[in-house]
Amino acid sequence: MTARSRVPSHGSLMPEPARTGPESSCTWRERGSGTVLTVAAIGVLLVLTTAGLQLGAAASAAHRARTAADLAALAGAGALQSGQADACVRAAVVARRNGAQVVECALGVNESVSVRVSTQVATSWPGVPDRAVASARAGPA
């Protein structure tokens, strides 16, 4: 007796019908589609995570810029009111200690100081500004 292979009687190779049992949920046409969907989901998750990190870095830089601007303006106004002539130099020193650079410093009326500072955003994303800018004014009203 020889073993014969099962060949369909109609002569064409047709896919096997769906099986019953633990493997019955997947037909031969759907094999590997879970891998593609998993890779796509991981890609979307990576993009969203990167965007979230960029948003957090931008928010942190904006907060740092506002804080540095407020403190620099207060330091400059305090220097003016105590009789020092270098209010903008004092404002720049305080801004630098807070991780910012003074972009503009102006002495106003009644011994007030207006400053504009910028800070670097920790991460960069193409097309998104890499610096946060803030302004503040301090002195008598």
N, CA, C and O atoms as a MOPAC input file, in Angstrom:
PM7 MOZYME 1SCF
protein

 N      0.82400 1    -1.17200 1     0.00000 1
 C      0.00000 1     0.00000 1     0.00000 1
 C      0.86900 1     1.23600 1     0.00000 1
 O      1.82000 1     1.35100 1     0.77300 1
 N      0.54300 1     2.11500 1    -0.83800 1
 C      1.27200 1     3.37200 1    -0.89300 1
 C      0.37000 1     4.47100 1    -0.37700 1
 O     -0.85300 1     4.44000 1    -0.51900 1
 N      1.02700 1     5.44200 1     0.22700 1
 C      0.25500 1     6.57200 1     0.74000 1
 C      0.04400 1     7.56800 1    -0.38300 1
 O      0.98400 1     7.94400 1    -1.08300 1
 N     -1.17300 1     7.98000 1    -0.54200 1
 C     -1.47200 1     8.96400 1    -1.57900 1
 C     -1.79000 1    10.30600 1    -0.91800 1
 O     -2.40200 1    10.37300 1     0.14700 1
 N     -1.35300 1    11.36300 1    -1.58900 1
 C     -1.68000 1    12.68500 1    -1.07400 1
 C     -3.07600 1    13.04900 1    -1.53900 1
 O     -3.56600 1    12.58400 1    -2.56800 1
 N     -3.68600 1    13.88900 1    -0.74800 1
 C     -5.03500 1    14.31300 1    -1.10000 1
 C     -4.95900 1    15.46100 1    -2.08200 1
 O     -4.44000 1    16.52500 1    -1.74700 1
 N     -5.44700 1    15.27400 1    -3.24300 1
 C     -5.51400 1    16.29000 1    -4.26900 1
 C     -6.98200 1    16.53400 1    -4.54300 1
 O     -7.75600 1    15.59300 1    -4.72200 1
 N     -7.36500 1    17.80600 1    -4.57400 1
 C     -8.77300 1    18.07700 1    -4.85100 1
 C     -9.17200 1    17.48500 1    -6.20200 1
 O     -8.38700 1    17.47800 1    -7.15000 1
 N    -10.36600 1    17.00700 1    -6.26600 1
 C    -10.83100 1    16.35400 1    -7.47300 1
 C    -11.09800 1    17.32500 1    -8.60300 1
 O    -11.12600 1    16.91500 1    -9.76400 1
 N    -11.29600 1    18.60100 1    -8.30300 1
 C    -11.61100 1    19.56200 1    -9.35600 1
 C    -10.36800 1    20.14300 1   -10.00500 1
 O    -10.49100 1    20.95100 1   -10.92500 1
 N     -9.18500 1    19.76700 1    -9.56600 1
 C     -7.96400 1    20.12700 1   -10.25000 1
 C     -7.34700 1    21.45700 1    -9.84900 1
 O     -6.20000 1    21.69600 1   -10.22700 1
 N     -8.00600 1    22.33500 1    -9.12300 1
 C     -7.40400 1    23.60800 1    -8.73800 1
 C     -7.06100 1    23.57800 1    -7.25100 1
 O     -7.64800 1    22.82400 1    -6.47500 1
 N     -6.11600 1    24.39800 1    -6.88200 1
 C     -5.72300 1    24.45800 1    -5.47700 1
 C     -6.55100 1    25.52800 1    -4.79100 1
 O     -6.35200 1    26.71800 1    -5.03400 1
 N     -7.43600 1    25.13600 1    -3.97300 1
 C     -8.30700 1    26.04700 1    -3.24000 1
 C     -7.82400 1    26.11600 1    -1.79800 1
 O     -7.26100 1    25.14300 1    -1.29600 1
 N     -8.02600 1    27.22500 1    -1.13100 1
 C     -7.63900 1    27.28800 1     0.27400 1
 C     -8.47600 1    26.32500 1     1.09800 1
 O     -9.62800 1    26.03500 1     0.77600 1
 N     -7.87700 1    25.84900 1     2.14900 1
 C     -8.59500 1    24.95000 1     3.02500 1
 C     -9.73000 1    25.69500 1     3.70000 1
 O     -9.61500 1    26.89100 1     3.96700 1
 N    -10.79800 1    25.02000 1     3.97100 1
 C    -11.87600 1    25.68300 1     4.70600 1
 C    -11.40700 1    26.00500 1     6.12200 1
 O    -10.44100 1    25.42700 1     6.62100 1
 N    -12.10900 1    26.93600 1     6.75500 1
 C    -11.74900 1    27.32000 1     8.11800 1
 C    -11.82800 1    26.10800 1     9.03000 1
 O    -12.74000 1    25.28900 1     8.92400 1
 N    -10.87300 1    26.01100 1     9.91300 1
 C    -10.80800 1    24.87600 1    10.81300 1
 C    -11.61500 1    25.15300 1    12.05900 1
 O    -11.89600 1    26.29900 1    12.40800 1
 N    -11.96400 1    24.11100 1    12.69400 1
 C    -12.62900 1    24.25400 1    13.98000 1
 C    -11.61600 1    23.97500 1    15.06700 1
 O    -10.66900 1    23.21600 1    14.86000 1
 N    -11.80600 1    24.57500 1    16.20800 1
 C    -10.88100 1    24.37100 1    17.31200 1
 C    -10.18100 1    25.66100 1    17.66700 1
 O    -10.67800 1    26.74100 1    17.35000 1
 N     -9.02800 1    25.56700 1    18.32500 1
 C     -8.34800 1    26.77400 1    18.80000 1
 C     -7.86900 1    27.67700 1    17.67800 1
 O     -7.71700 1    28.87700 1    17.90500 1
 N     -7.62600 1    27.17100 1    16.49300 1
 C     -7.13200 1    27.98900 1    15.38700 1
 C     -8.24700 1    28.44900 1    14.46400 1
 O     -7.96100 1    28.96600 1    13.38300 1
 N     -9.49900 1    28.28200 1    14.84600 1
 C    -10.60400 1    28.56700 1    13.94400 1
 C    -10.86200 1    30.05200 1    13.76400 1
 O    -11.60600 1    30.41000 1    12.85100 1
 N    -10.29400 1    30.94800 1    14.57800 1
 C    -10.59000 1    32.37300 1    14.48900 1
 C     -9.80600 1    33.06700 1    13.38100 1
 O    -10.04700 1    34.24700 1    13.13000 1
 N     -8.90700 1    32.40800 1    12.72900 1
 C     -8.06400 1    33.04400 1    11.73000 1
 C     -8.06000 1    32.21000 1    10.45400 1
 O     -7.75200 1    31.01900 1    10.49400 1
 N     -8.39900 1    32.82100 1     9.33200 1
 C     -8.30200 1    32.10900 1     8.06700 1
 C     -6.95100 1    32.40900 1     7.46600 1
 O     -6.23900 1    33.27800 1     7.97100 1
 N     -6.58200 1    31.74500 1     6.43700 1
 C     -5.23900 1    31.88100 1     5.87300 1
 C     -4.98500 1    33.26900 1     5.31800 1
 O     -3.82900 1    33.68600 1     5.25600 1
 N     -6.01700 1    34.00900 1     4.91000 1
 C     -5.82300 1    35.34600 1     4.34900 1
 C     -5.47600 1    36.38300 1     5.41700 1
 O     -4.92000 1    37.43000 1     5.08600 1
 N     -5.77900 1    36.12800 1     6.65800 1
 C     -5.58200 1    37.10700 1     7.71700 1
 C     -4.30700 1    36.87300 1     8.51700 1
 O     -4.02900 1    37.62400 1     9.45200 1
 N     -3.55700 1    35.89500 1     8.19100 1
 C     -2.34900 1    35.61700 1     8.96600 1
 C     -1.33500 1    36.73000 1     8.76600 1
 O     -1.05000 1    37.12400 1     7.63600 1
 N     -0.78300 1    37.24200 1     9.88300 1
 C      0.19400 1    38.32200 1     9.83200 1
 C     -0.42300 1    39.70600 1     9.95300 1
 O      0.30900 1    40.67900 1    10.13900 1
 N     -1.73800 1    39.83100 1     9.85400 1
 C     -2.35400 1    41.15500 1     9.94900 1
 C     -2.23400 1    41.72300 1    11.35800 1
 O     -2.18900 1    42.94100 1    11.52700 1
 N     -2.18300 1    40.87000 1    12.36000 1
 C     -1.98100 1    41.34500 1    13.73100 1
 C     -0.62900 1    41.99500 1    13.90400 1
 O     -0.50000 1    42.95800 1    14.65900 1
 N      0.38100 1    41.49100 1    13.22000 1
 C      1.72300 1    42.07000 1    13.28500 1
 C      1.73100 1    43.46300 1    12.68900 1
 O      2.32800 1    44.38200 1    13.25000 1
 N      1.07200 1    43.62100 1    11.55700 1
 C      1.01400 1    44.93600 1    10.90900 1
 C      0.28400 1    45.93400 1    11.79500 1
 O      0.72400 1    47.07400 1    11.94000 1
 N     -0.82400 1    45.51300 1    12.38700 1
 C     -1.56900 1    46.40900 1    13.27100 1
 C     -0.77100 1    46.76200 1    14.52000 1
 O     -0.84000 1    47.89400 1    15.00000 1
 N     -0.02300 1    45.81000 1    15.04600 1
 C      0.80100 1    46.07700 1    16.22700 1
 C      1.91400 1    47.06400 1    15.90800 1
 O      2.18400 1    47.97000 1    16.69700 1
 N      2.55700 1    46.89900 1    14.77100 1
 C      3.62300 1    47.83200 1    14.36700 1
 C      3.04200 1    49.23500 1    14.15800 1
 O      3.65800 1    50.22600 1    14.54900 1
 N      1.86300 1    49.31800 1    13.54700 1
 C      1.21900 1    50.62300 1    13.33900 1
 C      0.85800 1    51.26200 1    14.67500 1
 O      1.04800 1    52.46600 1    14.85400 1
 N      0.34400 1    50.47800 1    15.60800 1
 C     -0.01200 1    51.01900 1    16.92200 1
 C      1.22100 1    51.50700 1    17.67100 1
 O      1.17000 1    52.54400 1    18.33200 1
 N      2.31800 1    50.77800 1    17.57700 1
 C      3.56800 1    51.21200 1    18.22200 1
 C      4.06400 1    52.50300 1    17.58700 1
 O      4.54700 1    53.38700 1    18.29600 1
 N      3.95700 1    52.63200 1    16.27500 1
 C      4.36800 1    53.86700 1    15.59600 1
 C      3.55000 1    55.05900 1    16.04900 1
 O      4.09800 1    56.12600 1    16.32300 1
 N      2.23800 1    54.88100 1    16.13000 1
 C      1.36300 1    55.96900 1    16.59600 1
 C      1.69900 1    56.32800 1    18.03700 1
 O      1.74300 1    57.50700 1    18.38900 1
 N      1.93400 1    55.33200 1    18.86200 1
 C      2.30000 1    55.58300 1    20.25800 1
 C      3.61300 1    56.34600 1    20.37200 1
 O      3.73900 1    57.23500 1    21.21400 1
 N      4.58500 1    56.01200 1    19.54000 1
 C      5.86100 1    56.73400 1    19.54400 1
 C      5.69200 1    58.19200 1    19.14300 1
 O      6.27400 1    59.08000 1    19.76600 1
 N      4.90300 1    58.44400 1    18.11100 1
 C      4.67100 1    59.82800 1    17.66100 1
 C      3.96100 1    60.62900 1    18.75100 1
 O      4.33200 1    61.77100 1    19.02100 1
 N      2.95200 1    60.04400 1    19.37200 1
 C      2.22500 1    60.75600 1    20.42700 1
 C      3.10500 1    61.00400 1    21.65100 1
 O      3.00900 1    62.06100 1    22.27600 1
 N      3.95200 1    60.05000 1    21.99500 1
 C      4.86100 1    60.23900 1    23.12400 1
 C      5.87300 1    61.34800 1    22.84200 1
 O      6.15000 1    62.17700 1    23.70900 1
 N      6.41700 1    61.35900 1    21.64100 1
 C      7.36700 1    62.41000 1    21.26300 1
 C      6.69700 1    63.77900 1    21.27000 1
 O      7.27900 1    64.75500 1    21.74500 1
 N      5.47700 1    63.85500 1    20.74500 1
 C      4.75600 1    65.12900 1    20.74900 1
 C      4.45300 1    65.58100 1    22.17600 1
 O      4.53300 1    66.77200 1    22.47500 1
 N      4.10900 1    64.65200 1    23.04900 1
 C      3.86000 1    64.99800 1    24.44900 1
 C      5.10600 1    65.49800 1    25.15100 1
 O      5.04500 1    66.44400 1    25.93700 1
 N      6.23300 1    64.86800 1    24.87200 1
 C      7.49600 1    65.33600 1    25.45500 1
 C      7.85000 1    66.73500 1    24.95900 1
 O      8.32800 1    67.56500 1    25.73200 1
 N      7.61900 1    66.99900 1    23.68300 1
 C      7.89100 1    68.32400 1    23.12900 1
 C      6.98000 1    69.37100 1    23.76500 1
 O      7.42100 1    70.47300 1    24.09100 1
 N      5.72000 1    69.02300 1    23.93700 1
 C      4.78000 1    69.95200 1    24.56100 1
 C      5.18500 1    70.24500 1    26.00200 1
 O      5.12800 1    71.39200 1    26.44300 1
 N      5.59100 1    69.22000 1    26.72700 1
 C      6.04900 1    69.43100 1    28.09700 1
 C      7.30500 1    70.27800 1    28.17100 1
 O      7.43300 1    71.12600 1    29.05400 1
 N      8.23700 1    70.05500 1    27.24700 1
 C      9.46600 1    70.85200 1    27.21900 1
 C      9.16600 1    72.30300 1    26.89000 1
 O      9.76800 1    73.20800 1    27.46900 1
 N      8.24000 1    72.53500 1    25.96300 1
 C      7.87300 1    73.91500 1    25.60700 1
 C      7.18200 1    74.61600 1    26.77300 1
 O      7.43900 1    75.79200 1    27.03000 1
 N      6.30900 1    73.90300 1    27.47600 1
 C      5.63000 1    74.49900 1    28.62700 1
 C      6.62100 1    74.82200 1    29.74200 1
 O      6.51900 1    75.86500 1    30.38800 1
 N      7.57200 1    73.93300 1    29.96300 1
 C      8.59100 1    74.16900 1    30.97800 1
 C      9.45800 1    75.37800 1    30.62200 1
 O      9.77300 1    76.19500 1    31.48700 1
 N      9.84000 1    75.48800 1    29.35300 1
 C     10.66200 1    76.62500 1    28.91900 1
 C      9.88300 1    77.93700 1    29.03400 1
 O     10.45500 1    78.96100 1    29.40900 1
 N      8.60000 1    77.91800 1    28.72000 1
 C      7.78500 1    79.13000 1    28.84500 1
 C      7.67000 1    79.55500 1    30.30800 1
 O      7.74200 1    80.74300 1    30.62100 1
 N      7.49400 1    78.59300 1    31.19100 1
 C      7.42100 1    78.90400 1    32.62700 1
 C      8.74700 1    79.47100 1    33.12500 1
 O      8.77400 1    80.44500 1    33.87700 1
 N      9.84000 1    78.85100 1    32.69900 1
 C     11.16900 1    79.33400 1    33.07900 1
 C     11.40000 1    80.74600 1    32.56900 1
 O     11.98300 1    81.56900 1    33.27500 1
 N     10.95300 1    81.04300 1    31.34700 1
 C     11.12400 1    82.38700 1    30.77400 1
 C     10.31000 1    83.41900 1    31.55300 1
 O     10.80200 1    84.51200 1    31.83400 1
 N      9.06500 1    83.07900 1    31.90300 1
 C      8.24100 1    84.02200 1    32.67500 1
 C      8.85000 1    84.29900 1    34.04500 1
 O      8.87500 1    85.44200 1    34.50200 1
 N      9.33700 1    83.25100 1    34.69100 1
 C      9.95900 1    83.42400 1    36.00300 1
 C     11.21100 1    84.28200 1    35.90500 1
 O     11.41400 1    85.18800 1    36.71300 1
 N     12.04900 1    83.99700 1    34.91700 1
 C     13.28400 1    84.76800 1    34.75000 1
 C     12.97400 1    86.22500 1    34.42100 1
 O     13.65800 1    87.12500 1    34.90800 1
 N     11.94700 1    86.47000 1    33.59700 1
 C     11.59200 1    87.84700 1    33.25100 1
 C     11.09900 1    88.60500 1    34.47800 1
 O     11.48800 1    89.75200 1    34.70000 1
 N     10.24400 1    87.96600 1    35.27600 1
 C      9.74200 1    88.61600 1    36.48600 1
 C     10.87700 1    88.95500 1    37.45500 1
 O     10.95400 1    90.07000 1    37.96900 1
 N     11.74600 1    87.98800 1    37.69300 1
 C     12.83800 1    88.22300 1    38.63500 1
 C     13.84300 1    89.24700 1    38.11300 1
 O     14.36700 1    90.05300 1    38.88200 1
 N     14.11200 1    89.21500 1    36.81500 1
 C     15.05200 1    90.18400 1    36.24000 1
 C     14.48800 1    91.59600 1    36.32500 1
 O     15.21300 1    92.53700 1    36.64700 1
 N     13.18800 1    91.74900 1    36.03600 1
 C     12.57600 1    93.08100 1    36.12700 1
 C     12.59300 1    93.58400 1    37.56800 1
 O     12.87100 1    94.75700 1    37.82000 1
 N     12.29400 1    92.69700 1    38.50600 1
 C     12.33800 1    93.10300 1    39.91500 1
 C     13.74800 1    93.47900 1    40.35100 1
 O     13.92700 1    94.44600 1    41.09100 1
 N     14.73600 1    92.73800 1    39.90800 1
 C     16.12400 1    93.04600 1    40.26500 1
 C     16.55500 1    94.37400 1    39.65500 1
 O     17.23200 1    95.17000 1    40.30600 1
 N     16.16300 1    94.61200 1    38.40800 1
 C     16.50700 1    95.88400 1    37.75700 1
 C     15.83700 1    97.06300 1    38.44300 1
 O     16.46700 1    98.09800 1    38.66200 1
 N     14.56000 1    96.91400 1    38.78200 1
 C     13.84200 1    97.99900 1    39.46600 1
 C     14.42200 1    98.23200 1    40.85900 1
 O     14.54000 1    99.37200 1    41.30700 1
 N     14.77800 1    97.15300 1    41.53200 1
 C     15.39800 1    97.30200 1    42.85000 1
 C     16.73400 1    98.01500 1    42.76700 1
 O     17.06500 1    98.82800 1    43.63100 1
 N     17.50300 1    97.71300 1    41.72900 1
 C     18.79100 1    98.38400 1    41.54500 1
 C     18.59200 1    99.86700 1    41.25600 1
 O     19.33400 1   100.70300 1    41.77000 1
 N     17.59300 1   100.19900 1    40.43600 1
 C     17.31500 1   101.61800 1    40.14300 1
 C     16.87700 1   102.35700 1    41.39300 1
 O     17.32300 1   103.47900 1    41.63700 1
 N     16.01900 1   101.75200 1    42.17900 1
 C     15.50000 1   102.43100 1    43.36300 1
 C     16.54500 1   102.55800 1    44.46200 1
 O     16.43200 1   103.42300 1    45.33000 1
 N     17.56000 1   101.70300 1    44.43100 1
 C     18.62200 1   101.83800 1    45.42400 1
 C     19.74200 1   102.76100 1    44.94600 1
 O     20.74500 1   102.93300 1    45.63800 1
 N     19.57000 1   103.35200 1    43.76400 1
 C     20.52200 1   104.33300 1    43.27800 1
 C     21.60500 1   103.79000 1    42.36800 1
 O     22.49700 1   104.54400 1    41.98200 1
 N     21.57000 1   102.54400 1    42.01500 1
 C     22.57100 1   101.98300 1    41.10600 1
 C     22.21500 1   102.34600 1    39.66700 1
 O     21.04400 1   102.35400 1    39.28800 1
 N     23.22100 1   102.64100 1    38.88600 1
 C     22.98700 1   103.06200 1    37.50700 1
 C     22.92500 1   101.89100 1    36.52700 1
 O     22.50300 1   102.05700 1    35.38200 1
 N     23.34000 1   100.72800 1    36.97100 1
 C     23.42100 1    99.58400 1    36.06300 1
 C     22.24400 1    98.61600 1    36.25300 1
 O     22.45900 1    97.43000 1    36.50100 1
 N     21.01700 1    99.10400 1    36.14200 1
 C     19.82200 1    98.29200 1    36.36600 1
 C     19.70800 1    97.17400 1    35.33300 1
 O     19.33600 1    96.05400 1    35.68300 1
 N     20.01800 1    97.45200 1    34.08000 1
 C     19.91200 1    96.43200 1    33.03700 1
 C     20.99100 1    95.35600 1    33.19200 1
 O     20.76100 1    94.19100 1    32.86800 1
 N     22.17800 1    95.75500 1    33.69500 1
 C     23.23000 1    94.77100 1    33.94500 1
 C     22.78600 1    93.83700 1    35.06600 1
 O     22.97100 1    92.62200 1    34.98800 1
 N     22.20100 1    94.41700 1    36.10400 1
 C     21.70200 1    93.59900 1    37.22300 1
 C     20.59100 1    92.67100 1    36.74700 1
 O     20.54300 1    91.51000 1    37.15400 1
 N     19.70700 1    93.15800 1    35.90200 1
 C     18.62300 1    92.33200 1    35.35200 1
 C     19.18200 1    91.18500 1    34.51900 1
 O     18.67600 1    90.06500 1    34.58500 1
 N     20.22700 1    91.45900 1    33.73500 1
 C     20.84000 1    90.41200 1    32.90200 1
 C     21.49700 1    89.33500 1    33.75700 1
 O     21.44300 1    88.15200 1    33.42100 1
 N     22.12000 1    89.74300 1    34.86400 1
 C     22.76400 1    88.76900 1    35.75100 1
 C     21.71300 1    87.84400 1    36.36800 1
 O     21.90200 1    86.62900 1    36.42200 1
 N     20.61400 1    88.42300 1    36.82900 1
 C     19.55200 1    87.61500 1    37.44100 1
 C     18.90500 1    86.70200 1    36.39800 1
 O     18.60400 1    85.54600 1    36.69600 1
 N     18.69200 1    87.20000 1    35.19700 1
 C     18.10800 1    86.36900 1    34.13600 1
 C     19.02800 1    85.19900 1    33.79800 1
 O     18.56400 1    84.07200 1    33.62700 1
 N     20.32000 1    85.46300 1    33.70100 1
 C     21.28300 1    84.41500 1    33.38400 1
 C     21.31100 1    83.34100 1    34.47300 1
 O     21.44200 1    82.15500 1    34.17300 1
 N     21.19000 1    83.75400 1    35.72400 1
 C     21.16300 1    82.78100 1    36.82900 1
 C     19.91100 1    81.89900 1    36.77300 1
 O     19.89500 1    80.80000 1    37.32800 1
 N     18.88700 1    82.37600 1    36.11500 1
 C     17.64600 1    81.61900 1    35.98300 1
 C     17.51600 1    80.93200 1    34.63000 1
 O     16.42700 1    80.50300 1    34.25100 1
 N     18.62000 1    80.82900 1    33.90500 1
 C     18.62000 1    80.08600 1    32.64900 1
 C     18.05600 1    80.83500 1    31.46500 1
 O     17.57000 1    80.20700 1    30.52400 1
 N     18.10300 1    82.14900 1    31.47500 1
 C     17.55000 1    82.94700 1    30.37600 1
 C     18.55700 1    83.99600 1    29.93700 1
 O     19.54500 1    84.26400 1    30.62200 1
 N     18.28500 1    84.57900 1    28.78300 1
 C     19.10000 1    85.68300 1    28.26800 1
 C     18.20600 1    86.89900 1    28.07400 1
 O     17.08100 1    86.78200 1    27.58900 1
 N     18.71300 1    88.06100 1    28.45500 1
 C     17.94800 1    89.28600 1    28.24900 1
 C     18.04300 1    89.66300 1    26.77400 1
 O     19.13400 1    89.84000 1    26.23300 1
 N     16.89200 1    89.78100 1    26.14100 1
 C     16.81600 1    90.18700 1    24.74100 1
 C     16.71000 1    91.70200 1    24.64900 1
 O     17.29200 1    92.32800 1    23.76300 1
 N     15.95500 1    92.28400 1    25.58200 1
 C     15.73900 1    93.73300 1    25.57100 1
 C     15.54300 1    94.20700 1    27.00200 1
 O     14.88000 1    93.54300 1    27.79900 1
 N     16.11600 1    95.34300 1    27.31900 1
 C     15.95200 1    95.95000 1    28.63300 1
 C     15.77100 1    97.45000 1    28.42800 1
 O     16.55100 1    98.09400 1    27.72700 1
 N     14.72100 1    97.99800 1    29.05700 1
 C     14.43900 1    99.42700 1    28.89500 1
 C     14.09100 1   100.03100 1    30.24600 1
 O     13.34100 1    99.45200 1    31.03200 1
 N     14.65100 1   101.20800 1    30.49800 1
 C     14.31900 1   101.93800 1    31.70900 1
 C     13.12000 1   102.80700 1    31.42700 1
 O     13.08800 1   103.54600 1    30.44300 1
 N     12.11800 1   102.71300 1    32.31000 1
 C     10.89600 1   103.47400 1    32.12500 1
 C     10.82700 1   104.66700 1    33.06300 1
 O     11.78800 1   104.99900 1    33.75700 1
 N      9.67500 1   105.29300 1    33.06300 1
 C      9.45500 1   106.44400 1    33.94500 1
 C      9.26000 1   105.94500 1    35.36900 1
 O      8.88800 1   104.79300 1    35.59100 1
 N      9.51500 1   106.82300 1    36.33000 1
 C      9.34600 1   106.52200 1    37.75600 1
 C     10.15400 1   105.31300 1    38.21500 1
 O      9.67400 1   104.51900 1    39.02400 1
 N     11.35900 1   105.16800 1    37.71500 1
 C     12.27000 1   104.10400 1    38.11900 1
 C     11.70800 1   102.70100 1    37.87000 1
 O     11.83900 1   101.81400 1    38.71200 1
 N     11.09400 1   102.51600 1    36.72800 1
 C     10.60500 1   101.18000 1    36.35900 1
 C     11.53800 1   100.57300 1    35.30900 1
 O     12.25000 1   101.28600 1    34.60200 1
 N     11.51700 1    99.25700 1    35.22700 1
 C     12.35400 1    98.52300 1    34.28500 1
 C     11.48200 1    97.51700 1    33.54200 1
 O     10.70000 1    96.78600 1    34.15000 1
 N     11.62700 1    97.49200 1    32.22600 1
 C     10.94800 1    96.50000 1    31.39600 1
 C     12.00800 1    95.60900 1    30.76100 1
 O     12.96900 1    96.10100 1    30.17000 1
 N     11.83100 1    94.30300 1    30.88500 1
 C     12.78400 1    93.36300 1    30.30000 1
 C     12.04200 1    92.35300 1    29.43800 1
 O     10.86600 1    92.05700 1    29.64800 1
 N     12.77000 1    91.84500 1    28.47200 1
 C     12.28800 1    90.75800 1    27.62700 1
 C     13.39600 1    89.72100 1    27.60700 1
 O     14.53800 1    90.03600 1    27.27100 1
 N     13.06500 1    88.47800 1    27.96800 1
 C     14.06000 1    87.41500 1    28.03800 1
 C     13.63600 1    86.23200 1    27.17200 1
 O     12.47000 1    86.09500 1    26.80200 1
 N     14.60700 1    85.38700 1    26.86100 1
 C     14.30300 1    84.15900 1    26.12000 1
 C     15.06600 1    83.00000 1    26.74000 1
 O     16.15700 1    83.17400 1    27.28400 1
 N     14.47700 1    81.81900 1    26.64800 1
 C     15.10700 1    80.59500 1    27.12700 1
 C     15.06500 1    79.55000 1    26.02100 1
 O     14.21400 1    79.59900 1    25.13300 1
 N     15.97800 1    78.62300 1    26.08900 1
 C     16.07000 1    77.54100 1    25.11300 1
 C     15.10600 1    76.41800 1    25.50400 1
 O     15.04000 1    76.04000 1    26.67400 1
 N     14.35600 1    75.88200 1    24.52800 1
 C     13.50100 1    74.71500 1    24.76700 1
 C     14.41100 1    73.48700 1    24.77900 1
 O     15.29100 1    73.35500 1    23.92900 1
 N     14.20000 1    72.59800 1    25.73600 1
 C     15.10300 1    71.45900 1    25.93500 1
 C     15.15400 1    70.51700 1    24.73900 1
 O     16.23000 1    70.03200 1    24.38900 1
 N     14.02900 1    70.25000 1    24.11300 1
 C     14.00200 1    69.36700 1    22.94600 1
 C     13.56000 1    70.15800 1    21.73300 1
 O     12.87600 1    71.17400 1    21.86000 1
 N     13.94800 1    69.69600 1    20.56300 1
 C     13.55500 1    70.42600 1    19.35700 1
 C     12.73800 1    69.52300 1    18.45000 1
 O     12.94900 1    68.31100 1    18.40000 1
 N     11.82000 1    70.12400 1    17.74900 1
 C     10.93200 1    69.44000 1    16.81900 1
 C     10.92600 1    70.28600 1    15.55600 1
 O     10.77600 1    71.50500 1    15.64200 1
 N     11.08200 1    69.68900 1    14.40800 1
 C     11.12700 1    70.47800 1    13.16900 1
 C      9.86000 1    71.33500 1    13.00000 1
 O      8.73800 1    70.84000 1    13.10400 1
 N     10.07100 1    72.60600 1    12.74200 1
 C      8.95600 1    73.52100 1    12.52400 1
 C      8.40500 1    74.16100 1    13.77600 1
 O      7.51700 1    75.00900 1    13.68800 1
 N      8.90300 1    73.78100 1    14.94400 1
 C      8.43100 1    74.34800 1    16.20700 1
 C      9.53300 1    75.25500 1    16.74000 1
 O     10.70500 1    74.88000 1    16.71200 1
 N      9.17300 1    76.45400 1    17.23000 1
 C     10.21600 1    77.35600 1    17.75500 1
 C     11.02400 1    76.68200 1    18.85700 1
 O     10.49100 1    75.91700 1    19.66000 1
 N     12.31800 1    76.98100 1    18.87800 1
 C     13.18700 1    76.36700 1    19.87700 1
 C     13.49000 1    77.30300 1    21.04000 1
 O     14.32100 1    76.97900 1    21.88800 1
 N     12.82800 1    78.46400 1    21.09600 1
 C     13.03700 1    79.41800 1    22.18000 1
 C     11.68600 1    79.88200 1    22.71400 1
 O     10.72000 1    80.03900 1    21.96800 1
 N     11.64800 1    80.09800 1    24.03500 1
 C     10.46800 1    80.67300 1    24.68000 1
 C     10.82200 1    82.09100 1    25.10800 1
 O     11.90100 1    82.32800 1    25.65100 1
 N      9.92300 1    83.02500 1    24.86600 1
 C     10.17800 1    84.44100 1    25.14900 1
 C      9.10700 1    84.94800 1    26.11700 1
 O      7.93600 1    84.58500 1    26.01100 1
 N      9.53000 1    85.80000 1    27.06700 1
 C      8.59600 1    86.38800 1    28.03000 1
 C      9.04700 1    87.80400 1    28.34200 1
 O     10.22900 1    88.13300 1    28.24100 1
 N      8.08300 1    88.64100 1    28.72400 1
 C      8.35300 1    90.03900 1    29.08100 1
 C      7.80300 1    90.32300 1    30.46800 1
 O      6.85500 1    89.67800 1    30.91600 1
 N      8.40500 1    91.29500 1    31.14400 1
 C      7.92800 1    91.71200 1    32.46100 1
 C      8.33800 1    93.16800 1    32.69800 1
 O      9.30600 1    93.67100 1    32.12800 1
 N      7.56300 1    93.81500 1    33.55800 1
 C      7.85300 1    95.20000 1    33.94400 1
 C      7.73100 1    95.27700 1    35.44700 1
 O      6.81700 1    94.69200 1    36.02900 1
 N      8.64800 1    95.99900 1    36.08800 1
 C      8.61000 1    96.17000 1    37.53900 1
 C      8.97000 1    97.60000 1    37.87600 1
 O      9.74900 1    98.24700 1    37.17600 1
 N      8.39600 1    98.07400 1    38.94400 1
 C      8.65700 1    99.43900 1    39.40100 1
 C      7.38000 1   100.06300 1    39.90300 1
 O      6.32700 1    99.42600 1    39.88800 1
 N      7.45800 1   101.29400 1    40.34500 1
 C      6.25000 1   101.97500 1    40.83300 1
 C      5.20900 1   102.12200 1    39.73000 1
 O      5.53800 1   102.23600 1    38.54900 1
 N      3.96800 1   102.11600 1    40.13900 1
 C      2.86600 1   102.20900 1    39.15800 1
 C      2.76000 1   103.57100 1    38.53900 1
 O      1.88800 1   103.80200 1    37.70200 1

